[in-house]
Every structure is written in C-alpha cells, then in structure tokens.
Amino acid sequence: MGRVTPEAGRAPETRMRWFGLWDSYFVICYLVTTGLVFTSAVPQTGRSVAIGALTVIVPWYAGIGRPLMLREGRDGRNTAFAAGLFVLFGVATAVDLTSAFALFAIVPMLMMSLDTRPAVVAGVLGNLVPVTMLWLRGGATGPLVLFVLLASLLGIALSVLLGLWIKRVVRQNKEHAELIQELRRNREQVARLSHQAGIAAERERLAREIHDTLAQSLTSIISLVQAADAEVADAPDVARKHLALVGRMAKESLAEARAFVADRTPASLRESSLAQALRRQADGLAAQTGLLSRFAVEGEERPLPMAVNVVLLRAAQEAGTNVRKHADARAVDLVLRYGEGQVGIVVTDDGRGFDAAEAEREVEAARGAASGGQDGAGGGAGDGGFGLRGMAARVAEIGGAMSVVSTPGAGTSVEVKVPLDGSAERRTTATAATARDEERCA
C-alpha cells in the first residue's frame, strides 16, 4: 500500500473545514422546510409523508452524498445520489408544495455532486417540479400557476447562482490547498538545498584546513625523514638535527590537529602575535630547506581580529610550502605590512617562476566561486587543487584580495591584503551564523 503523506491529506482537510459551514446551512434549510410543512394546511398524512421524505434526505446526504462531494472526480455513484435526491424531493413536493423550499439545499447539493452542465439541468428541472405538481393536480387558477411559475424561475436563478458560487468556493479552496502544498514543498526543497550547500562548504573548509596544516606538515616530515635517512651513515649529527626538527614539527602538527578538531585558534597564534608566528614560519622554512629566509615587519604592529590572523598565517604557510616544493629558489622574503586601514603579507622568492596570467585566472575563479582549485603561489601547480584557489578563497571570505606576480625564470611574489574596517569580522560572523542556520536545517 502507498504511504499517505501529510501533504496528501491537507486538501481534503481544507474542504472538510469548509464543509462545516455548508453542513450548518443544510441543517437550517432542513429545519425551516420541515417547520413550514408541519404548519401547512395539507392533511396530516400528507404532511407526515412529506416530512418523512425530507428526513430521509438527511442520511442520504450524510452517508452517500457528502463523501462523494469531498472526493476528487465524478462517476456513476454521483449520478445515483442525484437521482435519489431528486426522487425524495419529488415525493415530498407531490404531497405538499411547501416542501419546495428545500430547493435552497437540493440545488447546491446537485451542483456539488455533478458536473456543472448536468447539475444546472437538474437544478432547473427541480425548480419546475412545484409548477408541474400544481399543474397535474388541476383546478388551480391561472394567477396561482403564474405566481408559482415566477417563484420557480426566481428559484432557478437564485439556486443556480448559489450552486455555481459554492462550486467556485470549493474549487478555490482546492487551488489554495494545492498552492500551500507547493509552497511547503518549495520551502522543504530550499532547506534541503541549503543543507547540501552547507555540507559542501564545510567539506571545502575542511579540505583547505587539512591541506594548509596537516598535509603540509606531513609532507615536510617525510622530506626531513628522507634527508635524515640519507645522512645517517655519513653525517649522523646532521641526521639527528633533521630528526629533532621532525619531532618538533610532529608536535606542532599534533597541536594543530587538536585545535582543528576542537575548532579553536591555531596553536601558533594562541600564545603569540601574528608577527611572532610568521617569524617562526620563516625560521622553520629555512631549517627545513636550507633557504635563506628573511622576515620583516613594516608599519606599526597592532592587534588584529583573529580571523585576519588566521588567514594571513595560512596564506604564508601555503606560499612557503609552494616555494619549498616548486620554486627551486635560493632565498625567500616574508614581509608583514601594516598600512592605513589594511594589513597584508608579501612572500617573494627568486625561484624559477611560472605563468602569472594562468595564476591570475585561478585567483579570479576563486574570488567568484570561493571554492577549491589548482595550486599555485611559489612556483607551480599540484597538491590536489587547494593551493592558489584555496588561498584566494580563504582571503575572499574576509573581504581581502590576493595577487600573484611571476615571470618564468625571475621568481614569484604573492601579496595578500585584508581591510581593517570591520568587514572581516562582519563576514566571519555572517559565515558562522549561516553555518549555524544550515546545521539547524539539518
């Protein structure tokens, strides 16, 4: 059996609520009509028959007609209900013309249970029943017949208009219910897509973090272990120096991993300033590669938002890793610049360089999409696609900009600038709020 969803039942529920008003109207028509019949001048037997026929209409409607009116579609059962309704009304009217007042309920029921055209025909015929019964009895004066005929014509107009209005209301209720269902489905789809986008963004963030921290540290450890293995026989002191550096990097990587899992500030920034962390970065690069690594601070050093500290540190780490892996350089300069309303870093090497035009295209792609892509700064491509684009995307998230200047054979310069007008903090707060919203949607 198919599962009935809540949305599938809301349209019938909407019609059911509306039918409560119709039920009240039907009961009022029944009580008024039977009251008029009860006080009419027809003999007791005729009144009893008329009231009995009108009373049978109540269970006939409640047990058969009402469920048919509430469901979708029309079939032979609707025709059978309308025919039975017509017969009962005809019997009541045949013995007491006062029963014709029931047309105010009969015609709307015909309109709701049949298609429009046969319902109008049945309503017209129903309104002609009193005139027909009066004519069949004979002996009625001409003015009385004319009066009943005019009343029937007026009844036809009023009852048909009432029936058409009821059908329109039912149709509008159905359309409103369908619109509500469509709106609810669209809202659920938006929530689902937002959740999926949040998952994708979080995966991208995790990929960048892992690439900028653990993956780079592991790459450096592997290189140092290989260097120590090559020196262990001929230069054990150098090998021990490499192994000591491996131990230090492993401890730093472990601290980074713990901070990363706990979503805390990077370990290198927790108890030191950005300048101190960048100086250690430059010293570590020199120790690992033997490059001449220089660090300098330009401008007046001042406290920065943690989001800015993290982005600049990660950018320096990525640029240094690419220098080590791709640039084949002899020297590298890392400069931290404090300017008026902004802060930035510049990483320059004297390596082999690369096609800067291609790098700029990668940076522009990252600015537009803020998603992972191809490696870059410092001299080449590679690393599974989270280098240059990852740096640019991270910088763009806090409103900064990154530029790469390089010429084959003439080295590379990577510059990152971040405004200090509060936009970085606002963007970081907005990103965190969005992530919380997406987590709630999950």
Secondary structure, DSSP 4 states (H G I P E B T S, - for coil): -----HHHHHHHHHHHHHHHHHHHHHHHHHHHHHHHHHTSSS-HHHHHHHHHHHHHHHHHIIIIIHHHHHSSS--HHHHHHHHHHHHHHHHHHHH-GGGGGGHHHHHHHHHHHS-HHHHHHHHHHHHHHHHHHHHHH----HHHHHHHHHHHHHHHHHHHHHHHHHHHHHHHHHHHHHHHHHHHHHHHHHHHHHHHHHHHHHHHHHHHHHIIIIIHHHHHHHHHHHHHHHHTTT-HHHHHHHHHHHHHHHHHHHHHHHHHHTT---HHHHSS-HHHHHHHHHHHHHHHH--EEEEEEES------HHHHHHHHHHHHHHHHHIIIII--SEEEEEEEEETTEEEEEEEE-S----HHHHHHHHHHHHHH-------TTT---GGG-SHHHHHHHHHHTT-EEEEEE-TTS-EEEEEEEE-SSHHHHHHHHHHHHHHHHHHH-
